Amino acid sequence: MSLPYINMLLKQFARGNPVLETSFGTHIHWGYWPDPAAADPSSPADYAVAAERLSLELIELAGIAPGMRVLDAGCGFGGTLALLNDRIPDLDLTGLNIDARQLARAVQMAAGRPGRPPAFVAADACRLPFADASFDRVMAVECIFHFPSRAAFLQEVWRVLRPGGALVLSDFVPAPVFAPAGRALKLPLLKRFNMLGECDTSCTAAQYRRLAEEAGLSLAVLRDVTRNTLPTYPFLSRLVGGGALGRLSRTLVFVMDFTGRRGLLRYSLLRFDKP
């Protein structure tokens, strides 16, 4: 899978770009601000704290307790796993990603940290290489729209979760009227200024409920946190204006900001439970 924004970030890290290293060097996802009015769109450090806060919101939603075995599917650079390792004792952590380059950075970042280091596995999230009933919790932070099939992923999650286990994830959930537009970034015409790569943001809340039911899961929580993530866009706009994001189009940032503010594309936190 080609992810142009990952290619760009890794090149910039290699060049020692301090802005991108600070803002996206640990977490590769949107920020979460409890008070959006207090966000500082000029501060990479403020953005880094907000990105960590988003992971913490999902960790809290998951209800992760000491002694659990946790899988982070699409683990990026391992930032969420690092938070879990630092804050909750005696966890058995595994990070999975299809991109070996991201895993290499995750391994490097985990080296030397206190506690038991996570295991990292290169594999497809829709074909999890784990035994049945292996995990208490599965996380997927802002990555499911890259997966080939939400249905296949949810079915695999049901298989690897223990009874009473849970999956938590974040995704851009469209209003029904906007769902067809969620596949637009796959169009060849738009690929030239799409730094996000292959993605599908067409799965509505109703579709998530149906897919969960078909997989044997129940959608227990669907929480719209769009308001708390909106400061992400002014921050990205400043990076675009300064050339720090390479070919990432101003138009793409503007459209995501516009659709979020109008309730067309809602940044949401979801929890699925296995009976």
Residue pairs with C-beta under 8 A, 6 or more apart in sequence:
1 98
1 99
1 146
1 197
1 198
2 197
2 198
3 99
3 146
3 196
3 197
3 198
4 194
4 195
4 196
4 197
4 247
5 28
5 195
5 196
5 197
5 245
5 248
6 28
6 99
6 101
6 102
6 197
8 195
8 245
8 246
8 247
8 248
9 20
9 24
9 28
10 101
10 105
12 20
12 21
12 244
12 246
13 20
13 21
13 25
13 105
17 244
18 44
19 44
19 239
19 244
20 44
20 239
20 244
22 44
22 45
22 47
22 48
23 44
23 47
23 48
23 51
23 235
23 239
24 51
25 48
25 77
26 48
26 51
26 52
26 77
26 79
26 82
26 109
27 48
27 51
27 52
27 54
27 55
27 76
27 77
27 79
27 80
27 141
28 76
28 77
28 79
28 142
29 51
29 54
29 55
29 76
29 141
29 142
29 170
30 51
30 54
30 142
30 170
30 229
30 232
30 267
31 39
31 47
31 49
31 50
31 51
31 53
31 54
31 229
31 231
31 232
31 235
32 50
32 51
32 53
32 54
32 57
32 225
32 228
32 229
33 39
33 50
33 53
33 228
33 229
33 231
34 53
34 228
36 227
36 228
36 230
36 231
39 46
39 50
39 231
39 234
39 235
40 46
41 231
41 234
41 235
41 237
41 238
42 238
47 232
47 235
50 231
50 232
51 79
52 79
52 83
54 141
54 142
54 170
54 229
55 79
55 80
55 83
55 141
56 83
57 225
57 269
58 80
58 139
58 141
58 168
58 169
58 170
58 269
59 80
59 83
59 84
59 87
59 88
59 139
61 168
61 221
61 223
61 269
61 271
62 70
62 137
62 139
62 166
62 168
62 271
63 137
63 166
64 70
64 84
64 88
64 91
64 136
64 137
65 88
66 88
66 89
66 90
66 91
67 90
67 91
68 91
68 92
68 136
68 137
69 91
69 92
69 93
69 94
69 134
69 135
69 136
69 137
70 84
70 91
70 92
70 93
70 94
70 135
70 136
70 137
70 138
70 139
71 94
71 95
71 96
71 128
71 130
71 134
71 135
71 137
71 138
71 139
71 160
72 78
72 80
72 81
72 93
72 94
72 95
72 96
72 118
72 138
72 139
72 140
72 141
73 96
73 125
73 128
73 138
73 139
73 140
73 143
73 153
73 157
74 96
74 97
74 125
74 140
74 141
74 143
74 144
74 146
74 147
75 81
75 95
75 96
75 97
75 102
75 103
75 106
75 120
76 97
76 102
76 106
76 141
76 143
77 102
77 105
77 106
77 109
78 95
78 105
78 106
78 107
78 109
78 110
78 118
78 120
79 109
80 139
80 141
81 93
81 95
81 106
81 110
81 118
82 109
82 110
82 113
84 91
84 93
85 91
85 93
85 110
85 113
85 114
85 115
85 116
85 117
85 118
86 113
86 114
86 115
89 115
91 116
92 116
93 116
93 118
93 119
94 118
94 119
94 120
94 121
94 130
94 135
95 103
95 106
95 118
95 119
95 120
95 121
96 120
96 121
96 122
96 123
96 125
96 128
97 103
97 106
97 120
97 122
98 122
98 123
98 124
98 125
99 122
100 122
103 120
103 121
103 122
106 118
106 120
107 120
110 117
110 118
110 120
111 117
121 129
123 129
124 148
125 140
125 143
125 147
125 153
125 156
126 147
126 148
126 149
126 152
126 153
126 156
127 152
127 156
128 156
128 157
128 159
128 160
130 160
131 160
132 159
132 160
133 159
133 160
133 161
133 162
133 163
134 160
134 162
135 160
135 161
135 162
135 165
136 161
136 162
136 164
136 165
136 166
137 161
137 165
137 166
137 167
137 168
138 157
138 160
138 161
138 165
138 166
138 167
138 168
139 167
139 168
139 169
140 153
140 167
140 168
140 169
140 170
141 169
141 170
142 170
142 171
143 169
144 150
144 153
144 169
144 171
145 171
145 172
145 199
145 200
145 201
145 203
146 197
146 198
146 199
147 153
150 203
150 208
150 211
151 211
151 214
151 215
154 167
154 211
154 212
154 214
154 215
154 217
154 272
155 214
155 215
155 216
157 167
157 215
157 217
157 272
158 215
158 216
158 217
158 274
161 167
161 274
162 274
163 274
163 275
164 273
164 274
164 275
165 273
165 274
166 220
166 271
166 272
166 273
166 274
167 217
167 271
167 272
167 274
168 269
168 270
168 271
168 272
169 269
169 270
170 267
170 268
170 269
170 270
171 201
171 203
171 267
171 268
171 270
172 182
172 201
172 265
172 266
172 267
172 268
173 201
173 203
173 204
173 205
173 208
173 222
173 224
173 265
173 266
173 267
173 268
173 270
174 181
174 182
174 201
174 202
174 203
174 204
174 264
174 265
174 266
175 204
175 263
175 264
175 265
175 266
176 204
176 206
177 264
178 259
178 264
178 265
179 202
179 203
179 204
179 207
180 202
181 202
181 264
182 200
182 201
182 202
182 203
182 265
183 200
183 201
183 202
184 190
185 191
185 194
185 196
185 198
185 199
185 201
186 198
186 199
186 200
193 247
193 248
193 249
193 251
193 252
194 249
194 252
195 245
195 246
195 247
195 248
195 249
195 252
196 252
201 265
203 211
205 222
205 268
208 219
208 222
208 270
209 219
212 218
212 219
212 272
216 274
216 275
217 272
217 273
217 274
218 272
218 273
218 275
219 270
219 271
219 272
220 271
220 272
220 273
221 269
221 270
221 271
222 268
222 269
222 270
223 268
223 269
223 270
224 266
224 267
224 268
225 267
225 268
225 269
226 260
226 261
226 263
226 266
226 267
226 268
228 267
229 260
229 267
230 257
230 260
230 261
233 253
233 256
233 257
233 260
236 245
236 248
236 253
237 250
237 253
237 254
237 257
239 245
239 248
240 248
240 249
240 250
240 253
241 250
256 265
258 264
259 265
260 266
260 267
